[in-house]
Amino acid sequence: MVYLYNGKKIYYRFYNGRSQRPILLLHGWGCNSDIFKSIIESFPKKSFLVVDFPPFGKSDKTIKDWNIFTYVGMLMSLCDYLHIDKCDILGHSFGGRIAIILSCVKRSLVHSCILVDSAGMKPHRTIKYYMKICSYKIKKKLGKSTAGMGSTDYQQLSPDMKKTFVSIVNTYLDDYARKMSTRTLIIWGEKDNDTPLYMAKKLNKFIKNSQLKVIKDAGHFCFLDRPLEFYKLISKFWEE
């Protein structure tokens, strides 16, 4: 199914039928809703709603001047369109960013929240990081090539999407997490190098009604690395 938001095509789909309180699955940056296939298949009695965040998956590939709040607004608009008044959310990485903000600005919509290796916390920066930033700015000012600088996610984007990406990664959600009151389960891979474990501990400290579960020998995609352990955690949380 396709929903038009500000002229852009947004792909969404229900799995296992529709319910009055579906589980909304929010994927990470560079991925699409197909990444949740095993979760959906493992819970055939649960109603799931998936969305492809543009420019990924089956959604529009060309967007301009979007930021994290545009994505949140898009999701709120989609829920209104589908007459969803209440849902449970599971957000991975970038999807976790959206889940955190949505839990604050539309509290009546979010019944419960699962944050999986979520992005959004202000990172610890090293001297090496600031040296790289300084080098990039100097090269750019002198008109020299900056090709190859920046993360892999950044390098693969179009010029318009690079602006969106920079805006998103520089929007820190620490204050939003402090304002969350939604019942929240935080699941993290012990060996996550993209969003290190200290970020999970910050989230657990900031979100009043939260619990943290760390999956050993798992990385940033802990639900793929250790699926059975992950399913056990989310099943118990949903049952409660």
N, C-alpha and C positions, 0 to 999 in steps of 0.2 A: 504494500500500500504506500501511497505517496501523499504527503501533506505539504502544501505550499506555505512557506513562511517568508514574508518580505520578498516574494518572487522567486525564492529558492526551493528546490525540491528536496524534501526530507523523507527518507525512507523509514518506514516503521512496520512492525509486524507483531501480531499476537500469536503465541504458541500455547497449545493445550487449552484452547478456548478463552473466553473472556470472563472475568469475575468482577465483583464490585470493588475488590482491592487487589489488583494485579501486582506482580513483582516487576519493577522497572530495572532493567539491566543496562548499565552505562559503561561503555567500553573505553579503553585507554587511547592515547594519541597514537596515530599511525596504524591502529587496528580497526576492526569493524565488529558488528554484532555477531558475526559467525564464530567469534572466539568463545562465545558462551554456549556453543552447541552441546557440549558434554554436560554442562550444568542443567540445561533444559531437559535433556534426555534422561538425566538421573532423577528428576522430580516430575514425573508425568502427571501428577495430580495437582501441580501448581500452575497457575495462570501467569505467563510471562509476557511482558511487553518489551521489545527491543527497538532501538533506534540507531541509525547510522549517523554519526556526527559528520557534517560536511567538513572537509572535502573527501571523506573516506567512505568505503563501502559503496552502496547504491545511491547515496545522496549526491546532491549537486557538487561538482568538482571546482566550481569557480565562485568563490565568495570574496568579499572585499570589506575591509574595515570592521571585521568582527572582533570581539574580545570575549572573555570568559562570561561576561554578563549577557552578551548576545545569545550565547548557547543556553544559558539559564532561562532567558526570556522565551527562546524558541521552545524549550521543553515545557514551560508553563503554558504556553499557547497551545501546544499539542495536547496536553492533558485536558485543557478546557474544551478543545475541539472534540475529544473522545469522551467527554463527560466523566472524567475520572476525578473524583473528589478526594480519594484516599488511596495511597499505594505504599508498598514497601520498596526500598531502593537498595540495590547493590551496585556500587561504583568502584571500578578498578582504575587506579592511577589518575589520568585526566578525568575520568568519570567520577572519581572521588571528589575532585575539586567542585564539580557541579553539584554533587550530592550535599556537600558541606554548605554551599551557598543556599541551595534550595531549601535545606532544613531550617535555615534562618529566615529567609524572606517569604517563604510559603509554608509555615509550620503546620497549618491545617491539612496540607496535602500529604506530608510524610509521616506515616505511622511508625516506621522503624527504618534504620539505616545500617547497612554493612559497608564499611570502608576497607577495600582490599589494596594494600600497598599504595595508598592514596598519595597523590601529589598535593602541593598547596602550602606546606609548611616552609617557613623561611629557613634556607639552608645555612650550614656553617661554611663560611668561606675561608680559604687559605690564601697565603701570600702568592702562591703559584697562580691561583685563579685571577687575582687582581693584576698580576703581571701580564697574563694573556689578554685581559680586557684592555689594558694600557697599550699593548702591542697592536691590537686590532684597531684601536682609535687612531694611533699614529700612522699606521699604514693607510687607513682610509683617508686621513687628512692629507697625506702626501700623494694620494692617487695611486698607491700601489695595490696590487692584487691581494684580496683577503680570502681567496678561494681555499677551501680546505679548513678554514677556521670555523669553530662552532661545532655543536653536536651533530651526530649523524641525522637525527630528526630534522634539524635546522637546515642542513645542506641539501636535503631532498625536496625542499619546499619551493614553491614559486615565490617571486618577490612579494606579492600581496599576502600570501600565507606566512611568509617570514615575519611580516609586521604583526600579524595576528599571534603567531607563536611567541614572539618576544614579549608582547603584551601579556599573554597568559602566564608565562613562566615568571614574569616579574610582578605578578599580582599575588601577594602573600595573603593567606587566609587564616592566620593565627587568631585575629580578632573575631572572625566569624566562628571559628571553632569554640572560642570562649563563650559565645552566645548560644551555642547549640544546647537544646534540652531534650532532643529526640533520643529515644532509646537506641543506642549505637553499639555495634560489635565491630571492633578493629582487628583485622586479620593481616598478618605480615609474614613475609618470608625472612627467615633469620639471616640469610645471605644476600638480601636485596641491596644491590649497589646503586640502583637508580634513585630510589627513595630509601635511604638508609634507616636502620631500625630506630635511631634516635628520633626520627620524625614520628614514628608510631607512638613512642613514649610521650612526646609532646602532645599529640592528639588525645591520648588517653588522659593526660593531666588536664588539658583544656576542656574537654567535653565531659560535663558533669555526670551524665547518665550513660557511661561507657565502660566497656571491658575490652582488654587486649589479649589476643591469642597469637602466639608466635609459632610458626611452623618450621621445625628444624630442617636443615638441608634443602631449603627452598629459596628461590630467588624472587625477582620482581613479579613473576607470573606464578605465584605460589599455588594457585588453583589448578594450574597445569602440571606443575612439578610434583605436587603431592595431593592429587585429587580426592582420594578416599578420606584423608584426614580433613581436607577442606570441607567436603560434603557433610561430614559428621558435625563439624562446627556450625555450619549454617543451618542444618536441619534442626539441631537442638535450639538454636536461637529463634528460628521461625515457630517452632512448637511452643516455646515459652511465651 
